[in-house]
Amino acid sequence: MKKTSLRQNITANDRQWFIVDAKNKNLGQLSVKVANALRGRNDVTYTPHVDGGNYVVVVNTEKISVSGNKEEQKKYYSHSGYLGHLKTINLSSLRKINPIKILRHAVSGMLPKTKHRKNQLKRLFLIVGDKNPHEAQKPEELKI
């Protein structure tokens, strides 16, 4: 008897929409749930090498909480490529400048470093404030 495996075929209609309110949610726990939803780990048809993830909308991204002294001690680095041009910024300063970058950086680090990563991040919508511009898609609440 010949064994065959089923191949996952994903279209735009098969993807679900989820919404998360990030107000007073822990950064790490929220990032794990969002990354798993973007990859489609919750779905029955999950296949690791196929990009079968869902859309995720996160509102109130500026109100994410962190524990301990991370607000002042957590650092984000960027380098221009020139010697001595390493720039550092702590979480509290980045929250004032660009609060979206905090969650995008955390979720991006939790996704696999493959060719699907860029497309998975395109399905992540981070919104400052509580107004959801994607109400027409009727997103479901993602349990955290």
N, C-alpha and C positions, 0 to 999 in steps of 0.2 A: 504494500500500500504506500502510495506516494504522499508525503506530507507537504502541505503548502501553507504559507502564512498569508494572512489577509493584509492588503496594502491600504493604508489610510489615505483617502482622497478628500481633501478639505477645500471647500469653496467659501466665499464670503458669507453665504447664507447660513452655513453651519456654525459660524462663530457666534458666541453669546456676548452680551454686553453686561458688565458688572460695574457697580458704583460703590465707592468706599468714602466714608467721612473720616478724615484723618485727625479730627479734633481730639486732642488728648490721647492719641494712640502712640504706642512705643514705636520708634523708628525701625528697629530691627524686626520686630514681630510683624509690622505692617508690610515691610519690604519682602519678607518671605512669602506671605500670602499673595501679594501682588505679582511677584515673580513666578510663583506656581500657576497662577491664573493665566499669565501671559504665555507660559509654555504649554498650558493645557494639561497639567498634571492631575487635575481633578477629574478629567473626563475618562470615560470607560475606554475610549478608542485611543488613548495616549500611546504614541510611538516616539521614542527618543530622537530618531533621526529625521522626523517630519515636523514641520512647523504647523502644528494644529492648535495653536493657542487662541485665547479670547481677547476681547477688548476690555480695558479697565480704565475707568474714569475715577480720579481721586480729587475730591474737593477739600477745601480748607488745608491745603498743604503747608501753609505758613504756621499752623497751630500744632505741628507734630511735636511730641515730647521726647526727651531723652533722659536717661537716668544718671545719677551721680554728678560728676563734674565735667561731663562731656561737653556741655555748652561752651566752656572756656578752654578745655584741654584737647578736644578733637580737632585735628588739623586736616585741611585739604590742600593738596600740592598741585602746582602746575609748573611746567618747565618749558621755556621757549626754544630750547635746543642749543643756546649759547652758554658758554662756561659762566657759572656764577649767577645765572638768571632763574634760579629756583624761587618761586613765589609761594608763600604759605598764607593761609587765611583760616581763622578758627570758625567754628560753627555759628556762634552768635553773630559774627560780622557777616557771614555768608547769608544768614537768615534775613538780615536787613537788606542786603544787595539783591539776592536772587534765591528766594526760599524754594523754588521749584528744583533747583540744582541739587539740593540735599537728598531728596527722595530719588531723583533720577540716578544719581551717583550710586546710591545704595542698591537700587534694583538692578542697575546695569552690572554691578559686581557680582550679583547672585545668578545672573543668566549665564548659560554656557558660552564659551568664547568660540562660537562657530559662525558660519555664514548666515544663520537665522537670527542672530542677536540684533542686528540692525532693524529687521522687519518686526521683531517682537517689541522693540522699544518704540516703533512708530505707532503701535496699538495702545500705548500708554499715554493717557491724557491727564496732565496735572494742572489743576486749576486753583488759583488763589481766590479765596472767597467761597461762598456756599451756593452760588448760582451755577447750575449745570446746563451748558449749552447743548448737550446731547440727550435731552429728554425725549426726542422723537424716536430714539432707538429703544426706548422702554427698558433701561438697564435694571438688572436685579441687584439686590443688596448682597454684597460679599461678606460673609461672616468672618469676623476677626476674633 
